[in-house]
Each structure stands twice: as structure tokens, then as C-alpha cells.
Amino acid sequence: MDFLPPTTQPLSLFFVLNIENLTLLTIDTLKTRLQSPDYVRLYTNGDPARTIKRAVLFRGLYQGVGSVIIATLPSCTTRKSIPFSFTSA
């Protein structure tokens, strides 16, 4: 069952997939930085409390997002070309 007109479906799918990509890319980048072997040297001050250098940890968080957004576009336009049939039994 489609609730949106056919012309807005690829656009709305593109919007939703990019929200998902931006969220997951950010979480994955932060997780990778926190698990880095150089975490203490790069992202904390030298004090025993290991205060996080937030400016360094969050710098460049969205680098590479442009290619992800461009790669999402074909999947949004071809989604409706693949026949899906959901029938109730």
C-alpha cells in the first residue's frame, strides 16, 4: 500500500535513507575513534582523569558524507522498478 504519490516516493526515500546514513556514519566514526589503539594519545589530555578533547574527537565527523549521499540516489530511484508483491494469505 503506497500512501505517497509516485513522484514523491523516491524523494522521500532519499531523505529517509540519508537521515539513516548520517546517523549511522556518525555513530560508526565515533565508535571507531573510541576503539582506536591511539585513543589515549590522540583524544584525551595527559591527566589521570583522561578528560576527552571534544574538539579533536568530533573534528571531521562528517567527512566523506558527500559520496554516501550520492551513492544513495540510485537506490532510491530503482526501488520502485523492482516488483514487490505482498499478498495476504
CORMOVEN-V311568 format. One record per residue. N is the residue number from 1. PSI is psi as a letter, one per 20 degrees, with the letter a starting at -180 (* if undefined). OMEGA is omega in radians with two decimals (999 if undefined). Layout:
BEGIN
N_PSI_OMEGA / N_PSI_OMEGA
END
This chain:
BEGIN
1_p_-3.14 / 2_p_-3.11 / 3_i_-3.09 / 4_q_3.04 / 5_q_-3.07 / 6_h_-3.12 / 7_h_-3.12 / 8_i_-3.12 / 9_g_3.11 / 10_h_3.13 / 11_g_3.13 / 12_h_3.09 / 13_g_3.08 / 14_g_3.12 / 15_g_-3.11 / 16_g_-3.14 / 17_h_3.10 / 18_h_3.03 / 19_g_3.12 / 20_g_-3.13 / 21_g_-3.14 / 22_h_3.14 / 23_g_-3.08 / 24_h_3.10 / 25_g_3.12 / 26_g_-3.14 / 27_g_-3.13 / 28_h_3.11 / 29_g_3.11 / 30_g_3.13 / 31_g_3.13 / 32_g_3.11 / 33_h_3.14 / 34_h_-3.14 / 35_j_-3.11 / 36_q_3.08 / 37_h_3.14 / 38_j_-3.07 / 39_g_-3.08 / 40_g_-3.11 / 41_h_-3.04 / 42_h_-2.91 / 43_j_3.09 / 44_q_3.00 / 45_r_-3.10 / 46_j_-3.08 / 47_q_-3.13 / 48_h_3.13 / 49_i_3.13 / 50_l_3.08 / 51_p_-3.09 / 52_p_3.01 / 53_n_-3.05 / 54_h_-3.14 / 55_h_-3.14 / 56_h_-3.10 / 57_h_-3.08 / 58_i_-3.14 / 59_p_3.09 / 60_k_-3.06 / 61_h_-3.09 / 62_j_3.07 / 63_p_-3.14 / 64_j_-3.11 / 65_h_-3.12 / 66_g_3.13 / 67_h_3.09 / 68_g_3.13 / 69_g_3.12 / 70_h_3.13 / 71_h_3.13 / 72_h_-3.06 / 73_g_3.14 / 74_h_-3.14 / 75_h_3.12 / 76_h_-3.09 / 77_h_-3.13 / 78_i_-3.11 / 79_g_-3.09 / 80_i_3.12 / 81_i_3.10 / 82_p_-3.08 / 83_p_3.04 / 84_p_3.06 / 85_o_3.08 / 86_o_3.14 / 87_q_3.10 / 88_q_-3.08 / 89_*_999
END
